[in-house]
Amino acid sequence: MKANVGTIDKAVRVVLGVALLSLLFVVDGGLRWLGLVSLVPLATALFGYCPLYSVLGMSTCAARTRPA
């Protein structure tokens, strides 16, 4: 698994994941379990790899250049 999630993308995923995770504690009823969706952006930020990006051939990592 080659990393395909960049730094800014990771930060956005963490913020989104924490916001969704808060649904478990704030919302009552059936929508409460929607907070478990937060595990997806948190996991992809933690591992730096997004399977959907691989399927689509995308990467948000900065291009690395070799020194001459």
mmCIF file as Biopython writes it, N, C-alpha, C and O atoms, coordinates in Angstrom:
data_model
#
loop_
_atom_site.group_PDB
_atom_site.id
_atom_site.type_symbol
_atom_site.label_atom_id
_atom_site.label_alt_id
_atom_site.label_comp_id
_atom_site.label_asym_id
_atom_site.label_entity_id
_atom_site.label_seq_id
_atom_site.pdbx_PDB_ins_code
_atom_site.Cartn_x
_atom_site.Cartn_y
_atom_site.Cartn_z
_atom_site.occupancy
_atom_site.B_iso_or_equiv
_atom_site.auth_seq_id
_atom_site.auth_asym_id
_atom_site.pdbx_PDB_model_num
ATOM 1   N N  . MET A ? 1  ? 0.847   -1.186 0.000   1.0 0.0 1  A 1 
ATOM 2   C CA . MET A ? 1  ? 0.000   0.000  0.000   1.0 0.0 1  A 1 
ATOM 3   C C  . MET A ? 1  ? 0.885   1.239  0.000   1.0 0.0 1  A 1 
ATOM 4   O O  . MET A ? 1  ? 1.592   1.520  0.968   1.0 0.0 1  A 1 
ATOM 5   N N  . LYS A ? 2  ? 0.830   1.957  -1.083  1.0 0.0 2  A 1 
ATOM 6   C CA . LYS A ? 2  ? 1.585   3.206  -1.212  1.0 0.0 2  A 1 
ATOM 7   C C  . LYS A ? 2  ? 0.718   4.349  -0.708  1.0 0.0 2  A 1 
ATOM 8   O O  . LYS A ? 2  ? -0.458  4.442  -1.061  1.0 0.0 2  A 1 
ATOM 9   N N  . ALA A ? 3  ? 1.294   5.216  0.114   1.0 0.0 3  A 1 
ATOM 10  C CA . ALA A ? 3  ? 0.542   6.345  0.668   1.0 0.0 3  A 1 
ATOM 11  C C  . ALA A ? 3  ? -0.005  7.214  -0.456  1.0 0.0 3  A 1 
ATOM 12  O O  . ALA A ? 3  ? 0.711   7.542  -1.402  1.0 0.0 3  A 1 
ATOM 13  N N  . ASN A ? 4  ? -1.287  7.586  -0.347  1.0 0.0 4  A 1 
ATOM 14  C CA . ASN A ? 4  ? -1.898  8.445  -1.364  1.0 0.0 4  A 1 
ATOM 15  C C  . ASN A ? 4  ? -2.754  9.550  -0.737  1.0 0.0 4  A 1 
ATOM 16  O O  . ASN A ? 4  ? -3.553  10.181 -1.429  1.0 0.0 4  A 1 
ATOM 17  N N  . VAL A ? 5  ? -2.590  9.782  0.557   1.0 0.0 5  A 1 
ATOM 18  C CA . VAL A ? 5  ? -3.331  10.833 1.256   1.0 0.0 5  A 1 
ATOM 19  C C  . VAL A ? 5  ? -2.319  11.846 1.780   1.0 0.0 5  A 1 
ATOM 20  O O  . VAL A ? 5  ? -1.457  11.515 2.594   1.0 0.0 5  A 1 
ATOM 21  N N  . GLY A ? 6  ? -2.434  13.080 1.304   1.0 0.0 6  A 1 
ATOM 22  C CA . GLY A ? 6  ? -1.500  14.138 1.682   1.0 0.0 6  A 1 
ATOM 23  C C  . GLY A ? 6  ? -1.796  14.743 3.040   1.0 0.0 6  A 1 
ATOM 24  O O  . GLY A ? 6  ? -2.767  14.373 3.700   1.0 0.0 6  A 1 
ATOM 25  N N  . THR A ? 7  ? -0.959  15.666 3.448   1.0 0.0 7  A 1 
ATOM 26  C CA . THR A ? 7  ? -1.041  16.271 4.773   1.0 0.0 7  A 1 
ATOM 27  C C  . THR A ? 7  ? -2.341  17.051 4.982   1.0 0.0 7  A 1 
ATOM 28  O O  . THR A ? 7  ? -3.012  16.872 5.998   1.0 0.0 7  A 1 
ATOM 29  N N  . ILE A ? 8  ? -2.696  17.902 4.042   1.0 0.0 8  A 1 
ATOM 30  C CA . ILE A ? 8  ? -3.922  18.695 4.182   1.0 0.0 8  A 1 
ATOM 31  C C  . ILE A ? 8  ? -5.141  17.775 4.146   1.0 0.0 8  A 1 
ATOM 32  O O  . ILE A ? 8  ? -6.099  17.970 4.893   1.0 0.0 8  A 1 
ATOM 33  N N  . ASP A ? 9  ? -5.094  16.782 3.279   1.0 0.0 9  A 1 
ATOM 34  C CA . ASP A ? 9  ? -6.181  15.807 3.181   1.0 0.0 9  A 1 
ATOM 35  C C  . ASP A ? 9  ? -6.340  15.050 4.498   1.0 0.0 9  A 1 
ATOM 36  O O  . ASP A ? 9  ? -7.463  14.792 4.933   1.0 0.0 9  A 1 
ATOM 37  N N  . LYS A ? 10 ? -5.236  14.696 5.128   1.0 0.0 10 A 1 
ATOM 38  C CA . LYS A ? 10 ? -5.293  14.005 6.424   1.0 0.0 10 A 1 
ATOM 39  C C  . LYS A ? 10 ? -5.960  14.885 7.480   1.0 0.0 10 A 1 
ATOM 40  O O  . LYS A ? 10 ? -6.790  14.416 8.258   1.0 0.0 10 A 1 
ATOM 41  N N  . ALA A ? 11 ? -5.588  16.165 7.499   1.0 0.0 11 A 1 
ATOM 42  C CA . ALA A ? 11 ? -6.155  17.085 8.484   1.0 0.0 11 A 1 
ATOM 43  C C  . ALA A ? 11 ? -7.667  17.223 8.293   1.0 0.0 11 A 1 
ATOM 44  O O  . ALA A ? 11 ? -8.423  17.221 9.265   1.0 0.0 11 A 1 
ATOM 45  N N  . VAL A ? 12 ? -8.102  17.342 7.041   1.0 0.0 12 A 1 
ATOM 46  C CA . VAL A ? 12 ? -9.538  17.451 6.755   1.0 0.0 12 A 1 
ATOM 47  C C  . VAL A ? 12 ? -10.258 16.180 7.190   1.0 0.0 12 A 1 
ATOM 48  O O  . VAL A ? 12 ? -11.351 16.247 7.752   1.0 0.0 12 A 1 
ATOM 49  N N  . ARG A ? 13 ? -9.654  15.028 6.935   1.0 0.0 13 A 1 
ATOM 50  C CA . ARG A ? 13 ? -10.264 13.754 7.326   1.0 0.0 13 A 1 
ATOM 51  C C  . ARG A ? 13 ? -10.369 13.612 8.844   1.0 0.0 13 A 1 
ATOM 52  O O  . ARG A ? 13 ? -11.362 13.082 9.344   1.0 0.0 13 A 1 
ATOM 53  N N  . VAL A ? 14 ? -9.369  14.073 9.576   1.0 0.0 14 A 1 
ATOM 54  C CA . VAL A ? 14 ? -9.414  14.005 11.037  1.0 0.0 14 A 1 
ATOM 55  C C  . VAL A ? 14 ? -10.520 14.906 11.578  1.0 0.0 14 A 1 
ATOM 56  O O  . VAL A ? 14 ? -11.285 14.494 12.450  1.0 0.0 14 A 1 
ATOM 57  N N  . VAL A ? 15 ? -10.610 16.129 11.066  1.0 0.0 15 A 1 
ATOM 58  C CA . VAL A ? 15 ? -11.652 17.052 11.519  1.0 0.0 15 A 1 
ATOM 59  C C  . VAL A ? 15 ? -13.039 16.485 11.214  1.0 0.0 15 A 1 
ATOM 60  O O  . VAL A ? 15 ? -13.925 16.498 12.069  1.0 0.0 15 A 1 
ATOM 61  N N  . LEU A ? 16 ? -13.220 15.989 9.994   1.0 0.0 16 A 1 
ATOM 62  C CA . LEU A ? 16 ? -14.493 15.387 9.604   1.0 0.0 16 A 1 
ATOM 63  C C  . LEU A ? 16 ? -14.806 14.158 10.462  1.0 0.0 16 A 1 
ATOM 64  O O  . LEU A ? 16 ? -15.946 13.969 10.886  1.0 0.0 16 A 1 
ATOM 65  N N  . GLY A ? 17 ? -13.801 13.332 10.714  1.0 0.0 17 A 1 
ATOM 66  C CA . GLY A ? 17 ? -13.990 12.137 11.529  1.0 0.0 17 A 1 
ATOM 67  C C  . GLY A ? 17 ? -14.391 12.460 12.957  1.0 0.0 17 A 1 
ATOM 68  O O  . GLY A ? 17 ? -15.282 11.821 13.515  1.0 0.0 17 A 1 
ATOM 69  N N  . VAL A ? 18 ? -13.742 13.442 13.545  1.0 0.0 18 A 1 
ATOM 70  C CA . VAL A ? 18 ? -14.077 13.838 14.921  1.0 0.0 18 A 1 
ATOM 71  C C  . VAL A ? 18 ? -15.481 14.441 14.981  1.0 0.0 18 A 1 
ATOM 72  O O  . VAL A ? 18 ? -16.227 14.194 15.928  1.0 0.0 18 A 1 
ATOM 73  N N  . ALA A ? 19 ? -15.838 15.231 13.965  1.0 0.0 19 A 1 
ATOM 74  C CA . ALA A ? 19 ? -17.180 15.815 13.932  1.0 0.0 19 A 1 
ATOM 75  C C  . ALA A ? 19 ? -18.240 14.723 13.828  1.0 0.0 19 A 1 
ATOM 76  O O  . ALA A ? 19 ? -19.254 14.775 14.525  1.0 0.0 19 A 1 
ATOM 77  N N  . LEU A ? 20 ? -18.016 13.740 12.968  1.0 0.0 20 A 1 
ATOM 78  C CA . LEU A ? 20 ? -18.972 12.635 12.853  1.0 0.0 20 A 1 
ATOM 79  C C  . LEU A ? 20 ? -19.000 11.771 14.107  1.0 0.0 20 A 1 
ATOM 80  O O  . LEU A ? 20 ? -20.056 11.277 14.503  1.0 0.0 20 A 1 
ATOM 81  N N  . LEU A ? 21 ? -17.846 11.592 14.726  1.0 0.0 21 A 1 
ATOM 82  C CA . LEU A ? 21 ? -17.771 10.800 15.952  1.0 0.0 21 A 1 
ATOM 83  C C  . LEU A ? 21 ? -18.587 11.437 17.073  1.0 0.0 21 A 1 
ATOM 84  O O  . LEU A ? 21 ? -19.125 10.737 17.930  1.0 0.0 21 A 1 
ATOM 85  N N  . SER A ? 22 ? -18.675 12.758 17.062  1.0 0.0 22 A 1 
ATOM 86  C CA . SER A ? 22 ? -19.442 13.451 18.097  1.0 0.0 22 A 1 
ATOM 87  C C  . SER A ? 22 ? -20.930 13.101 18.025  1.0 0.0 22 A 1 
ATOM 88  O O  . SER A ? 22 ? -21.645 13.251 19.016  1.0 0.0 22 A 1 
ATOM 89  N N  . LEU A ? 23 ? -21.404 12.636 16.862  1.0 0.0 23 A 1 
ATOM 90  C CA . LEU A ? 23 ? -22.806 12.244 16.735  1.0 0.0 23 A 1 
ATOM 91  C C  . LEU A ? 23 ? -23.159 11.115 17.699  1.0 0.0 23 A 1 
ATOM 92  O O  . LEU A ? 23 ? -24.299 11.027 18.156  1.0 0.0 23 A 1 
ATOM 93  N N  . LEU A ? 24 ? -22.201 10.259 18.010  1.0 0.0 24 A 1 
ATOM 94  C CA . LEU A ? 24 ? -22.458 9.166  18.950  1.0 0.0 24 A 1 
ATOM 95  C C  . LEU A ? 24 ? -22.849 9.693  20.329  1.0 0.0 24 A 1 
ATOM 96  O O  . LEU A ? 24 ? -23.596 9.043  21.059  1.0 0.0 24 A 1 
ATOM 97  N N  . PHE A ? 25 ? -22.343 10.864 20.677  1.0 0.0 25 A 1 
ATOM 98  C CA . PHE A ? 25 ? -22.567 11.400 22.014  1.0 0.0 25 A 1 
ATOM 99  C C  . PHE A ? 25 ? -23.623 12.499 22.068  1.0 0.0 25 A 1 
ATOM 100 O O  . PHE A ? 25 ? -24.178 12.770 23.133  1.0 0.0 25 A 1 
ATOM 101 N N  . VAL A ? 26 ? -23.905 13.132 20.936  1.0 0.0 26 A 1 
ATOM 102 C CA . VAL A ? 26 ? -24.798 14.282 20.911  1.0 0.0 26 A 1 
ATOM 103 C C  . VAL A ? 26 ? -26.218 13.914 20.490  1.0 0.0 26 A 1 
ATOM 104 O O  . VAL A ? 26 ? -27.184 14.407 21.071  1.0 0.0 26 A 1 
ATOM 105 N N  . VAL A ? 27 ? -26.351 13.053 19.486  1.0 0.0 27 A 1 
ATOM 106 C CA . VAL A ? 27 ? -27.653 12.752 18.888  1.0 0.0 27 A 1 
ATOM 107 C C  . VAL A ? 27 ? -28.254 11.520 19.549  1.0 0.0 27 A 1 
ATOM 108 O O  . VAL A ? 27 ? -27.549 10.560 19.863  1.0 0.0 27 A 1 
ATOM 109 N N  . ASP A ? 28 ? -29.573 11.561 19.757  1.0 0.0 28 A 1 
ATOM 110 C CA . ASP A ? 28 ? -30.290 10.405 20.282  1.0 0.0 28 A 1 
ATOM 111 C C  . ASP A ? 28 ? -31.027 9.713  19.139  1.0 0.0 28 A 1 
ATOM 112 O O  . ASP A ? 28 ? -31.332 10.329 18.118  1.0 0.0 28 A 1 
ATOM 113 N N  . GLY A ? 29 ? -31.302 8.446  19.323  1.0 0.0 29 A 1 
ATOM 114 C CA . GLY A ? 29 ? -32.090 7.712  18.326  1.0 0.0 29 A 1 
ATOM 115 C C  . GLY A ? 29 ? -31.230 7.027  17.288  1.0 0.0 29 A 1 
ATOM 116 O O  . GLY A ? 29 ? -30.044 6.774  17.502  1.0 0.0 29 A 1 
ATOM 117 N N  . GLY A ? 30 ? -31.857 6.730  16.149  1.0 0.0 30 A 1 
ATOM 118 C CA . GLY A ? 30 ? -31.203 5.977  15.093  1.0 0.0 30 A 1 
ATOM 119 C C  . GLY A ? 30 ? -30.056 6.704  14.411  1.0 0.0 30 A 1 
ATOM 120 O O  . GLY A ? 30 ? -29.097 6.068  13.973  1.0 0.0 30 A 1 
ATOM 121 N N  . LEU A ? 31 ? -30.137 8.027  14.313  1.0 0.0 31 A 1 
ATOM 122 C CA . LEU A ? 31 ? -29.063 8.788  13.669  1.0 0.0 31 A 1 
ATOM 123 C C  . LEU A ? 31 ? -27.769 8.742  14.465  1.0 0.0 31 A 1 
ATOM 124 O O  . LEU A ? 31 ? -26.700 9.066  13.948  1.0 0.0 31 A 1 
ATOM 125 N N  . ARG A ? 32 ? -27.867 8.346  15.703  1.0 0.0 32 A 1 
ATOM 126 C CA . ARG A ? 32 ? -26.695 8.275  16.571  1.0 0.0 32 A 1 
ATOM 127 C C  . ARG A ? 32 ? -25.635 7.345  15.981  1.0 0.0 32 A 1 
ATOM 128 O O  . ARG A ? 32 ? -24.440 7.631  16.051  1.0 0.0 32 A 1 
ATOM 129 N N  . TRP A ? 33 ? -26.075 6.247  15.407  1.0 0.0 33 A 1 
ATOM 130 C CA . TRP A ? 33 ? -25.140 5.254  14.892  1.0 0.0 33 A 1 
ATOM 131 C C  . TRP A ? 33 ? -24.473 5.698  13.591  1.0 0.0 33 A 1 
ATOM 132 O O  . TRP A ? 33 ? -23.528 5.061  13.128  1.0 0.0 33 A 1 
ATOM 133 N N  . LEU A ? 34 ? -24.958 6.777  13.010  1.0 0.0 34 A 1 
ATOM 134 C CA . LEU A ? 34 ? -24.300 7.349  11.847  1.0 0.0 34 A 1 
ATOM 135 C C  . LEU A ? 34 ? -22.886 7.808  12.218  1.0 0.0 34 A 1 
ATOM 136 O O  . LEU A ? 34 ? -22.021 7.957  11.356  1.0 0.0 34 A 1 
ATOM 137 N N  . GLY A ? 35 ? -22.678 8.023  13.480  1.0 0.0 35 A 1 
ATOM 138 C CA . GLY A ? 35 ? -21.354 8.417  13.968  1.0 0.0 35 A 1 
ATOM 139 C C  . GLY A ? 35 ? -20.288 7.376  13.725  1.0 0.0 35 A 1 
ATOM 140 O O  . GLY A ? 35 ? -19.101 7.702  13.706  1.0 0.0 35 A 1 
ATOM 141 N N  . LEU A ? 36 ? -20.685 6.122  13.538  1.0 0.0 36 A 1 
ATOM 142 C CA . LEU A ? 36 ? -19.703 5.071  13.267  1.0 0.0 36 A 1 
ATOM 143 C C  . LEU A ? 36 ? -19.052 5.241  11.895  1.0 0.0 36 A 1 
ATOM 144 O O  . LEU A ? 36 ? -17.988 4.682  11.632  1.0 0.0 36 A 1 
ATOM 145 N N  . VAL A ? 37 ? -19.694 6.012  11.031  1.0 0.0 37 A 1 
ATOM 146 C CA . VAL A ? 37 ? -19.106 6.314  9.727   1.0 0.0 37 A 1 
ATOM 147 C C  . VAL A ? 37 ? -17.782 7.058  9.913   1.0 0.0 37 A 1 
ATOM 148 O O  . VAL A ? 37 ? -16.930 7.043  9.024   1.0 0.0 37 A 1 
ATOM 149 N N  . SER A ? 38 ? -17.613 7.694  11.042  1.0 0.0 38 A 1 
ATOM 150 C CA . SER A ? 38 ? -16.392 8.449  11.319  1.0 0.0 38 A 1 
ATOM 151 C C  . SER A ? 38 ? -15.153 7.569  11.321  1.0 0.0 38 A 1 
ATOM 152 O O  . SER A ? 38 ? -14.041 8.074  11.171  1.0 0.0 38 A 1 
ATOM 153 N N  . LEU A ? 39 ? -15.321 6.277  11.485  1.0 0.0 39 A 1 
ATOM 154 C CA . LEU A ? 39 ? -14.171 5.383  11.507  1.0 0.0 39 A 1 
ATOM 155 C C  . LEU A ? 39 ? -13.453 5.355  10.152  1.0 0.0 39 A 1 
ATOM 156 O O  . LEU A ? 39 ? -12.243 5.141  10.096  1.0 0.0 39 A 1 
ATOM 157 N N  . VAL A ? 40 ? -14.191 5.570  9.077   1.0 0.0 40 A 1 
ATOM 158 C CA . VAL A ? 40 ? -13.585 5.525  7.738   1.0 0.0 40 A 1 
ATOM 159 C C  . VAL A ? 40 ? -12.598 6.685  7.536   1.0 0.0 40 A 1 
ATOM 160 O O  . VAL A ? 40 ? -11.435 6.427  7.226   1.0 0.0 40 A 1 
ATOM 161 N N  . PRO A ? 41 ? -13.011 7.948  7.697   1.0 0.0 41 A 1 
ATOM 162 C CA . PRO A ? 41 ? -12.023 9.018  7.491   1.0 0.0 41 A 1 
ATOM 163 C C  . PRO A ? 41 ? -10.898 9.004  8.529   1.0 0.0 41 A 1 
ATOM 164 O O  . PRO A ? 41 ? -9.768  9.379  8.217   1.0 0.0 41 A 1 
ATOM 165 N N  . LEU A ? 42 ? -11.192 8.581  9.746   1.0 0.0 42 A 1 
ATOM 166 C CA . LEU A ? 42 ? -10.137 8.513  10.755  1.0 0.0 42 A 1 
ATOM 167 C C  . LEU A ? 42 ? -9.113  7.438  10.404  1.0 0.0 42 A 1 
ATOM 168 O O  . LEU A ? 42 ? -7.912  7.658  10.563  1.0 0.0 42 A 1 
ATOM 169 N N  . ALA A ? 43 ? -9.567  6.289  9.932   1.0 0.0 43 A 1 
ATOM 170 C CA . ALA A ? 43 ? -8.646  5.206  9.563   1.0 0.0 43 A 1 
ATOM 171 C C  . ALA A ? 43 ? -7.803  5.587  8.349   1.0 0.0 43 A 1 
ATOM 172 O O  . ALA A ? 43 ? -6.602  5.318  8.320   1.0 0.0 43 A 1 
ATOM 173 N N  . THR A ? 44 ? -8.420  6.207  7.353   1.0 0.0 44 A 1 
ATOM 174 C CA . THR A ? 44 ? -7.654  6.582  6.162   1.0 0.0 44 A 1 
ATOM 175 C C  . THR A ? 44 ? -6.637  7.676  6.492   1.0 0.0 44 A 1 
ATOM 176 O O  . THR A ? 44 ? -5.560  7.716  5.896   1.0 0.0 44 A 1 
ATOM 177 N N  . ALA A ? 45 ? -6.961  8.548  7.419   1.0 0.0 45 A 1 
ATOM 178 C CA . ALA A ? 45 ? -5.992  9.567  7.844   1.0 0.0 45 A 1 
ATOM 179 C C  . ALA A ? 45 ? -4.858  8.920  8.630   1.0 0.0 45 A 1 
ATOM 180 O O  . ALA A ? 45 ? -3.698  9.299  8.469   1.0 0.0 45 A 1 
ATOM 181 N N  . LEU A ? 46 ? -5.179  7.959  9.467   1.0 0.0 46 A 1 
ATOM 182 C CA . LEU A ? 46 ? -4.166  7.292  10.283  1.0 0.0 46 A 1 
ATOM 183 C C  . LEU A ? 46 ? -3.179  6.514  9.415   1.0 0.0 46 A 1 
ATOM 184 O O  . LEU A ? 46 ? -1.970  6.587  9.638   1.0 0.0 46 A 1 
ATOM 185 N N  . PHE A ? 47 ? -3.681  5.774  8.430   1.0 0.0 47 A 1 
ATOM 186 C CA . PHE A ? 47 ? -2.821  4.937  7.602   1.0 0.0 47 A 1 
ATOM 187 C C  . PHE A ? 47 ? -2.245  5.674  6.392   1.0 0.0 47 A 1 
ATOM 188 O O  . PHE A ? 47 ? -1.275  5.212  5.790   1.0 0.0 47 A 1 
ATOM 189 N N  . GLY A ? 48 ? -2.835  6.816  6.034   1.0 0.0 48 A 1 
ATOM 190 C CA . GLY A ? 48 ? -2.337  7.573  4.896   1.0 0.0 48 A 1 
ATOM 191 C C  . GLY A ? 48 ? -2.651  6.917  3.565   1.0 0.0 48 A 1 
ATOM 192 O O  . GLY A ? 48 ? -2.015  7.215  2.555   1.0 0.0 48 A 1 
ATOM 193 N N  . TYR A ? 49 ? -3.618  6.036  3.561   1.0 0.0 49 A 1 
ATOM 194 C CA . TYR A ? 49 ? -3.987  5.302  2.352   1.0 0.0 49 A 1 
ATOM 195 C C  . TYR A ? 49 ? -5.497  5.275  2.217   1.0 0.0 49 A 1 
ATOM 196 O O  . TYR A ? 49 ? -6.207  4.951  3.169   1.0 0.0 49 A 1 
ATOM 197 N N  . CYS A ? 50 ? -5.987  5.614  1.037   1.0 0.0 50 A 1 
ATOM 198 C CA . CYS A ? 50 ? -7.414  5.590  0.748   1.0 0.0 50 A 1 
ATOM 199 C C  . CYS A ? 50 ? -7.654  4.627  -0.413  1.0 0.0 50 A 1 
ATOM 200 O O  . CYS A ? 50 ? -7.181  4.880  -1.521  1.0 0.0 50 A 1 
ATOM 201 N N  . PRO A ? 51 ? -8.380  3.527  -0.184  1.0 0.0 51 A 1 
ATOM 202 C CA . PRO A ? 51 ? -8.635  2.573  -1.265  1.0 0.0 51 A 1 
ATOM 203 C C  . PRO A ? 51 ? -9.376  3.193  -2.447  1.0 0.0 51 A 1 
ATOM 204 O O  . PRO A ? 51 ? -9.113  2.829  -3.594  1.0 0.0 51 A 1 
ATOM 205 N N  . LEU A ? 52 ? -10.285 4.110  -2.191  1.0 0.0 52 A 1 
ATOM 206 C CA . LEU A ? 52 ? -11.020 4.756  -3.280  1.0 0.0 52 A 1 
ATOM 207 C C  . LEU A ? 52 ? -10.080 5.574  -4.166  1.0 0.0 52 A 1 
ATOM 208 O O  . LEU A ? 52 ? -10.234 5.586  -5.387  1.0 0.0 52 A 1 
ATOM 209 N N  . TYR A ? 53 ? -9.117  6.250  -3.563  1.0 0.0 53 A 1 
ATOM 210 C CA . TYR A ? 53 ? -8.137  6.994  -4.345  1.0 0.0 53 A 1 
ATOM 211 C C  . TYR A ? 53 ? -7.354  6.051  -5.257  1.0 0.0 53 A 1 
ATOM 212 O O  . TYR A ? 53 ? -7.055  6.408  -6.397  1.0 0.0 53 A 1 
ATOM 213 N N  . SER A ? 54 ? -7.020  4.861  -4.778  1.0 0.0 54 A 1 
ATOM 214 C CA . SER A ? 54 ? -6.294  3.892  -5.600  1.0 0.0 54 A 1 
ATOM 215 C C  . SER A ? 54 ? -7.117  3.463  -6.804  1.0 0.0 54 A 1 
ATOM 216 O O  . SER A ? 54 ? -6.596  3.360  -7.914  1.0 0.0 54 A 1 
ATOM 217 N N  . VAL A ? 55 ? -8.401  3.213  -6.585  1.0 0.0 55 A 1 
ATOM 218 C CA . VAL A ? 55 ? -9.284  2.802  -7.685  1.0 0.0 55 A 1 
ATOM 219 C C  . VAL A ? 55 ? -9.385  3.910  -8.723  1.0 0.0 55 A 1 
ATOM 220 O O  . VAL A ? 55 ? -9.383  3.642  -9.924  1.0 0.0 55 A 1 
ATOM 221 N N  . LEU A ? 56 ? -9.472  5.146  -8.265  1.0 0.0 56 A 1 
ATOM 222 C CA . LEU A ? 56 ? -9.613  6.282  -9.176  1.0 0.0 56 A 1 
ATOM 223 C C  . LEU A ? 56 ? -8.273  6.790  -9.710  1.0 0.0 56 A 1 
ATOM 224 O O  . LEU A ? 56 ? -8.243  7.667  -10.574 1.0 0.0 56 A 1 
ATOM 225 N N  . GLY A ? 57 ? -7.166  6.248  -9.202  1.0 0.0 57 A 1 
ATOM 226 C CA . GLY A ? 57 ? -5.846  6.676  -9.653  1.0 0.0 57 A 1 
ATOM 227 C C  . GLY A ? 57 ? -5.452  8.047  -9.152  1.0 0.0 57 A 1 
ATOM 228 O O  . GLY A ? 57 ? -4.697  8.759  -9.815  1.0 0.0 57 A 1 
ATOM 229 N N  . MET A ? 58 ? -5.954  8.428  -7.986  1.0 0.0 58 A 1 
ATOM 230 C CA . MET A ? 58 ? -5.694  9.752  -7.428  1.0 0.0 58 A 1 
ATOM 231 C C  . MET A ? 58 ? -4.657  9.681  -6.315  1.0 0.0 58 A 1 
ATOM 232 O O  . MET A ? 58 ? -4.398  8.616  -5.755  1.0 0.0 58 A 1 
ATOM 233 N N  . SER A ? 59 ? -4.073  10.821 -6.007  1.0 0.0 59 A 1 
ATOM 234 C CA . SER A ? 59 ? -3.173  10.959 -4.874  1.0 0.0 59 A 1 
ATOM 235 C C  . SER A ? 59 ? -3.123  12.435 -4.496  1.0 0.0 59 A 1 
ATOM 236 O O  . SER A ? 59 ? -3.054  13.305 -5.365  1.0 0.0 59 A 1 
ATOM 237 N N  . THR A ? 60 ? -3.159  12.708 -3.207  1.0 0.0 60 A 1 
ATOM 238 C CA . THR A ? 60 ? -3.044  14.088 -2.741  1.0 0.0 60 A 1 
ATOM 239 C C  . THR A ? 60 ? -1.689  14.332 -2.082  1.0 0.0 60 A 1 
ATOM 240 O O  . THR A ? 60 ? -1.452  15.394 -1.506  1.0 0.0 60 A 1 
ATOM 241 N N  . CYS A ? 61 ? -0.801  13.336 -2.171  1.0 0.0 61 A 1 
ATOM 242 C CA . CYS A ? 61 ? 0.553   13.504 -1.643  1.0 0.0 61 A 1 
ATOM 243 C C  . CYS A ? 61 ? 1.333   14.449 -2.541  1.0 0.0 61 A 1 
ATOM 244 O O  . CYS A ? 61 ? 1.119   14.496 -3.752  1.0 0.0 61 A 1 
ATOM 245 N N  . ALA A ? 62 ? 2.229   15.191 -1.937  1.0 0.0 62 A 1 
ATOM 246 C CA . ALA A ? 62 ? 3.076   16.099 -2.713  1.0 0.0 62 A 1 
ATOM 247 C C  . ALA A ? 62 ? 4.021   15.273 -3.578  1.0 0.0 62 A 1 
ATOM 248 O O  . ALA A ? 62 ? 4.531   14.242 -3.140  1.0 0.0 62 A 1 
ATOM 249 N N  . ALA A ? 63 ? 4.247   15.719 -4.781  1.0 0.0 63 A 1 
ATOM 250 C CA . ALA A ? 63 ? 5.165   15.028 -5.683  1.0 0.0 63 A 1 
ATOM 251 C C  . ALA A ? 63 ? 6.582   15.182 -5.154  1.0 0.0 63 A 1 
ATOM 252 O O  . ALA A ? 63 ? 7.035   16.287 -4.856  1.0 0.0 63 A 1 
ATOM 253 N N  . ARG A ? 64 ? 7.261   14.073 -5.047  1.0 0.0 64 A 1 
ATOM 254 C CA . ARG A ? 64 ? 8.651   14.107 -4.556  1.0 0.0 64 A 1 
ATOM 255 C C  . ARG A ? 64 ? 9.596   14.078 -5.754  1.0 0.0 64 A 1 
ATOM 256 O O  . ARG A ? 64 ? 9.436   13.288 -6.685  1.0 0.0 64 A 1 
ATOM 257 N N  . THR A ? 65 ? 10.574  14.959 -5.697  1.0 0.0 65 A 1 
ATOM 258 C CA . THR A ? 65 ? 11.560  14.990 -6.765  1.0 0.0 65 A 1 
ATOM 259 C C  . THR A ? 65 ? 12.897  14.543 -6.194  1.0 0.0 65 A 1 
ATOM 260 O O  . THR A ? 65 ? 13.223  14.821 -5.040  1.0 0.0 65 A 1 
ATOM 261 N N  . ARG A ? 66 ? 13.657  13.850 -7.018  1.0 0.0 66 A 1 
ATOM 262 C CA . ARG A ? 66 ? 14.974  13.392 -6.589  1.0 0.0 66 A 1 
ATOM 263 C C  . ARG A ? 66 ? 15.983  14.511 -6.820  1.0 0.0 66 A 1 
ATOM 264 O O  . ARG A ? 66 ? 15.926  15.206 -7.833  1.0 0.0 66 A 1 
ATOM 265 N N  . PRO A ? 67 ? 16.907  14.681 -5.876  1.0 0.0 67 A 1 
ATOM 266 C CA . PRO A ? 67 ? 17.944  15.701 -6.085  1.0 0.0 67 A 1 
ATOM 267 C C  . PRO A ? 67 ? 18.860  15.308 -7.248  1.0 0.0 67 A 1 
ATOM 268 O O  . PRO A ? 67 ? 19.141  14.129 -7.467  1.0 0.0 67 A 1 
ATOM 269 N N  . ALA A ? 68 ? 19.311  16.306 -7.975  1.0 0.0 68 A 1 
ATOM 270 C CA . ALA A ? 68 ? 20.160  16.046 -9.161  1.0 0.0 68 A 1 
ATOM 271 C C  . ALA A ? 68 ? 21.575  15.732 -8.772  1.0 0.0 68 A 1 
ATOM 272 O O  . ALA A ? 68 ? 22.415  15.491 -9.639  1.0 0.0 68 A 1 
#
